[in-house]
Amino acid sequence: MEPTKRSLTINASCGTVFRAVADLGHFSKAVPQIDRIEILSESTAGVGTRFRETRLVRGRETASELRVAELVENERVRYVSDTFGTRWNSTFTVAPAGDRTRLTMVIQGRPYRVLSRLAAPLMKFLTAKAVAADMKGIKAYAESLEESAASA
């Protein structure tokens, strides 16, 4: 399946945007579709951290287990998972854009089961919609964090 890529500019610092996508406590608040995150590993942050993300997908709860595969502070975080017969690789990258931040998300699924391969076109469509919604939520959340910090 071809990668899905989405970028947007956020009125917040790289540090604030990075926390919104790399800190699981913030990430669960930043993405409105996430109902809850449960830590499954001894570590609660950083590479190797495993967690279960439960989110609403088309009105139904869906849980996925993810692992932090890469983390470069204030630059990028990569999550991997194996869900519905597909190996997923999701990378968030932050970069300065003047006094704002450019956030890019790239997600790629590699189906390895026959049914997953057949469903790939539908999954691509649903993934694109989910990425757009996630990015919108992250933008709103990071900007609200930045506004709160500025008024404190």
N, C-alpha and C positions, 0 to 999 in steps of 0.2 A: 504494500500500500504506500502511495506517495506521502511524504510528510505534509502535515498541515502546519502552516506558519502564520503567525499573526503578530503584529507590532503596533504599539501605540505610545504616545508621549504622555507622561504623567507629571502633574504639577507637584512634585515631591522630590526629595533628595534620593540619590542612589541607595543610601543606607536604609531609608524608610521603605522604599520599594522592595529592596532585597529582603528586609525583615518580613514584609507582607507575603513573600513567596517561599522563603526558606525557613522561617520559624513556624513550626506546626501550629502553635497556639494562635499566631496571627493568621496563618493560611486558612485555618478553619473558620475564622471570622471574615476573612476577605472574600471568600467564594461563597455567595449566598446558597448555592445548591448543596454545599457540604452540610450535612446534618450533625456529624460528629467525627472525631478522629480519636482512635485508640492506639496508644503506643504498645507495640508487641515485643520490643527488644529492651535490653537493660539500658542501653543508651537512649536518651530522649532527644538528642540533637546530633547532627553531624553525619558523616559518611558511615553507612552501615545501619543507621536507625531504620527499623521496620515499623510500619503502622498500618492500621486498617482505616480506610476512608469510607464513610457511608454517606451517600448523597442521593438526592431525589433525581431520578431520571425518568422523564415522561410520567411523573406522578407516582413512581414506585421507588422504594428504597433499593439501592444497589451498593454492595460492599466490594471493595477491591483492596488487596494487600499490596503495599508499595514499599520500596526501599530507597533510601537516599544513596545514590550511586556515586555522586560527585558533588562537591561543594567548594567553591572558591569564593571566599568572603567578599561581599559587595560586587560580585561579578556574575556568577552563575550557580545554579543548583540543578541537578538532574535526578529525576525520579524514574525508577523502573518498576514494572509490574508484569504479571502474567495473569490475564483475565480473559475469560470467554474464548480460550484457545488462541489467544493473540498475545505476543510479547510487546509491551508498550514501553516507549522511551520518551520521556517528557523533559524538555530542558527550558528553563527560564533564564534569560540573560538580561542584565541591566547595564546600561551605559549612560554616561552623562550626555545631556542634550542642552547645553547652556546651563541655565539654573533649574532645568527640569531633568527628567530621566526617561530614557527610551527603554521600554520593556518589550522583549521579544519572547514569544513562546513557540517552540517547535515540538510537535508530538508526532511520533511515527509508530504505527502498529505493524507487526510482522505476524500475520496469521499462519498457524502451523497445523490447524485441523481443517478437514474438508469443509465442514459447515461454516467455519470462520472465513475461509477463502471465498465461499459463495456469498457470504454476507458482507464482504469487504466494501462494496460500493455503498451500501446503506450505512455501514459503520463510518466510512469516510464522511458522509453527509452529517451524521449525528455528532461526530467528533468536531467537525468545523463549527457547528452550532454551539456545542459545549465550550469550546475554546473561546469563542466570541463572548459568551456569557461570563465565563471565568475572568477573562481580561477586563471586562466592564466592571465586575465586582472588585477586582484587585485595584483598579484605577480609583474607584470611589473610596475604597477603604484607605489606601495609601494617602490620598489627598486629605481625607478626614483626619488621619493621624498627624499629618504635617500641619494642618490648621490648628489642631489641638495643642501641638507643641509650640507653635508660634504665639498662641494666645495665653500660654501658661507663664 
